Amino acid sequence: MMIIWSDSDDGFRLARNTANTKEISMSTVRWGVIGNAKIGRERLQPAIEGSAHGELVAVASRSGDLSYEALLARDDIDAVYIPLPNHLHVEWSRKALEAGKHVLCEKSITLTPEALEPLLDVRPDLILSEAFMVRFHPQWVKVRELVQSGAIGEARAINGQFSFYNVDPQNVRNQPNMGGGGILDIGCYPIFSARYVWGTEPIKAASVIMEQADFGTDVQCTGIMEFPDNRHLSFMCSTQLALHQRVVVQGTTGRIEVKVPFNPYPGLAEPELYLFEGTGLGDGHGQRIEIENVDQYELEVEAMNRAILGLEEWSVPRTEIMAQARAIAMVFDGKI
């Protein structure tokens, strides 16, 4: 079955085409999507269709023919992807789990650790995952491998930057009642990256946060987080600065630079990973490490597919979701 989708005035409509189909069998995970967000249309829905063991069955939207509740009641759906605004993530993740569906939910999955806690006990036999697709990209697998192998000595500092410019008052990122703001939307990425690379959790944090008076959301944040063994993450995120992203991992004998850390995507931007060994200034002594330009969303979906089908173990425990939520809360609580 092939799913054909198009934008329409009354939401997302699905048409089933029997030509050029992908066979549905016991080796296929049948997916539904709750919400008509852009990231779902442009990234996750194509990723599901492109995955080796996934099939997109239905998309529900507020104004379309299929409601969220009706999608969860269907017997022909095994897993759901949830790209709703942040304030709805916990609610609909819980409803999906209670309906017997595996869940891949957009980040940030919760506004507070306290709101998340009851969710973690619902249907522990099912996968509940926060959609940090970067953990599946080979460039981040390589960064962690280089750090843990001592390629730059002791990796003591990570600096991350992530920004874009959006002043649309109707955009969910600028709606405080929907969990908008830069920290939950993009500041979560450098925080996650440091946790992923070091494999440990932050001890404390401090931050300077600028709020937009008209929106009531954080539009710029500079934060610093202390990790065990005197390691530090410093990061800046903003929803009102020019589009930019970069991560630098600094060690005692070298550094690693990730030029496009969060959005490498075929047709959008190639991954650029550089290893600088020694103490020379400038970029002349850097070695570019070739990384395949792959669809990290498809890798994320396929990893879930394989785990659901019992082809391999799922590697992301639910405790990981809470650890990320607590790290983000440290940034808010550490506001100076």
RAPE-V600961 format. One record per residue. N is the residue number from 1. RES is the residue in one letter. D_CENTER is the distance of its C-alpha to the mean C-alpha in Angstrom with 1 decimal. Layout:
((N,RES,D_CENTER) (N,RES,D_CENTER))
This chain:
((1,M,28.0) (2,M,26.2) (3,I,24.4) (4,I,25.4) (5,W,23.7) (6,S,24.7) (7,D,24.3) (8,S,27.3) (9,D,28.7) (10,D,28.1) (11,G,24.5) (12,F,23.0) (13,R,25.8) (14,L,25.7) (15,A,28.6) (16,R,29.3) (17,N,31.0) (18,T,33.0) (19,A,33.4) (20,N,31.4) (21,T,29.6) (22,K,27.4) (23,E,29.2) (24,I,27.8) (25,S,28.8) (26,M,28.1) (27,S,25.8) (28,T,23.5) (29,V,20.7) (30,R,21.1) (31,W,18.1) (32,G,18.2) (33,V,16.0) (34,I,16.5) (35,G,16.4) (36,N,17.1) (37,A,14.3) (38,K,14.2) (39,I,10.7) (40,G,12.2) (41,R,15.4) (42,E,14.6) (43,R,11.7) (44,L,11.2) (45,Q,14.9) (46,P,16.2) (47,A,14.0) (48,I,15.5) (49,E,18.9) (50,G,18.6) (51,S,17.8) (52,A,20.9) (53,H,20.8) (54,G,19.1) (55,E,20.8) (56,L,19.8) (57,V,22.5) (58,A,21.9) (59,V,20.0) (60,A,21.0) (61,S,21.2) (62,R,23.2) (63,S,25.9) (64,G,26.0) (65,D,28.2) (66,L,25.9) (67,S,24.8) (68,Y,21.9) (69,E,24.6) (70,A,26.3) (71,L,23.2) (72,L,22.7) (73,A,26.5) (74,R,26.5) (75,D,27.6) (76,D,26.2) (77,I,22.5) (78,D,20.9) (79,A,17.2) (80,V,15.3) (81,Y,12.1) (82,I,11.7) (83,P,10.6) (84,L,13.2) (85,P,13.6) (86,N,12.4) (87,H,15.9) (88,L,16.1) (89,H,13.2) (90,V,15.4) (91,E,18.4) (92,W,17.3) (93,S,15.4) (94,R,18.8) (95,K,20.8) (96,A,19.0) (97,L,19.5) (98,E,23.1) (99,A,23.6) (100,G,22.9) (101,K,19.6) (102,H,16.7) (103,V,13.5) (104,L,9.9) (105,C,8.7) (106,E,6.2) (107,K,5.3) (108,S,7.7) (109,I,9.5) (110,T,12.7) (111,L,14.9) (112,T,16.9) (113,P,17.2) (114,E,20.4) (115,A,19.0) (116,L,16.6) (117,E,19.5) (118,P,21.4) (119,L,18.6) (120,L,18.2) (121,D,21.8) (122,V,21.5) (123,R,22.2) (124,P,21.2) (125,D,22.3) (126,L,19.3) (127,I,15.7) (128,L,13.3) (129,S,9.7) (130,E,6.6) (131,A,4.0) (132,F,2.7) (133,M,4.9) (134,V,6.6) (135,R,8.5) (136,F,10.2) (137,H,11.4) (138,P,15.0) (139,Q,15.1) (140,W,13.1) (141,V,15.2) (142,K,18.1) (143,V,17.4) (144,R,17.3) (145,E,20.4) (146,L,22.2) (147,V,21.7) (148,Q,22.8) (149,S,25.7) (150,G,27.1) (151,A,26.9) (152,I,26.8) (153,G,28.7) (154,E,27.2) (155,A,23.8) (156,R,24.5) (157,A,22.3) (158,I,18.9) (159,N,18.6) (160,G,15.6) (161,Q,15.8) (162,F,13.5) (163,S,15.4) (164,F,16.4) (165,Y,19.4) (166,N,19.4) (167,V,22.4) (168,D,22.5) (169,P,23.6) (170,Q,22.6) (171,N,18.9) (172,V,16.7) (173,R,15.2) (174,N,18.9) (175,Q,19.8) (176,P,20.1) (177,N,21.0) (178,M,17.7) (179,G,15.6) (180,G,15.4) (181,G,15.6) (182,G,14.0) (183,I,13.0) (184,L,10.8) (185,D,9.3) (186,I,9.1) (187,G,11.1) (188,C,8.5) (189,Y,7.4) (190,P,11.1) (191,I,11.5) (192,F,9.1) (193,S,10.7) (194,A,14.1) (195,R,13.6) (196,Y,12.5) (197,V,15.4) (198,W,18.0) (199,G,17.2) (200,T,18.4) (201,E,17.9) (202,P,19.0) (203,I,22.5) (204,K,22.8) (205,A,21.6) (206,A,23.2) (207,S,22.1) (208,V,23.7) (209,I,22.1) (210,M,23.6) (211,E,23.5) (212,Q,24.6) (213,A,27.6) (214,D,27.5) (215,F,24.0) (216,G,23.9) (217,T,20.3) (218,D,19.3) (219,V,19.3) (220,Q,19.6) (221,C,19.0) (222,T,20.2) (223,G,19.5) (224,I,20.8) (225,M,20.0) (226,E,22.4) (227,F,21.5) (228,P,24.3) (229,D,26.9) (230,N,27.0) (231,R,23.6) (232,H,22.0) (233,L,18.7) (234,S,19.5) (235,F,17.1) (236,M,17.5) (237,C,15.3) (238,S,17.0) (239,T,16.9) (240,Q,20.5) (241,L,20.8) (242,A,20.9) (243,L,17.9) (244,H,17.2) (245,Q,14.8) (246,R,16.1) (247,V,16.0) (248,V,19.3) (249,V,20.1) (250,Q,23.8) (251,G,26.1) (252,T,29.9) (253,T,30.8) (254,G,28.2) (255,R,24.7) (256,I,21.7) (257,E,20.2) (258,V,16.9) (259,K,17.8) (260,V,14.7) (261,P,12.0) (262,F,8.8) (263,N,10.3) (264,P,12.9) (265,Y,13.8) (266,P,17.3) (267,G,19.3) (268,L,17.2) (269,A,17.2) (270,E,18.1) (271,P,16.7) (272,E,19.2) (273,L,19.6) (274,Y,22.9) (275,L,24.8) (276,F,27.6) (277,E,30.2) (278,G,33.0) (279,T,33.7) (280,G,34.5) (281,L,33.5) (282,G,31.8) (283,D,29.8) (284,G,32.8) (285,H,32.4) (286,G,28.8) (287,Q,28.0) (288,R,25.4) (289,I,23.6) (290,E,23.1) (291,I,19.8) (292,E,19.5) (293,N,17.8) (294,V,15.8) (295,D,13.3) (296,Q,10.1) (297,Y,9.1) (298,E,12.6) (299,L,12.4) (300,E,9.7) (301,V,11.9) (302,E,15.0) (303,A,14.2) (304,M,14.0) (305,N,17.1) (306,R,19.0) (307,A,18.5) (308,I,19.5) (309,L,22.5) (310,G,23.5) (311,L,23.3) (312,E,21.4) (313,E,20.1) (314,W,16.6) (315,S,15.5) (316,V,13.0) (317,P,15.3) (318,R,14.8) (319,T,16.1) (320,E,12.9) (321,I,11.3) (322,M,14.4) (323,A,14.5) (324,Q,11.3) (325,A,12.8) (326,R,16.1) (327,A,15.1) (328,I,13.8) (329,A,17.1) (330,M,19.0) (331,V,18.2) (332,F,19.5) (333,D,22.4) (334,G,23.3) (335,K,24.0) (336,I,27.3))
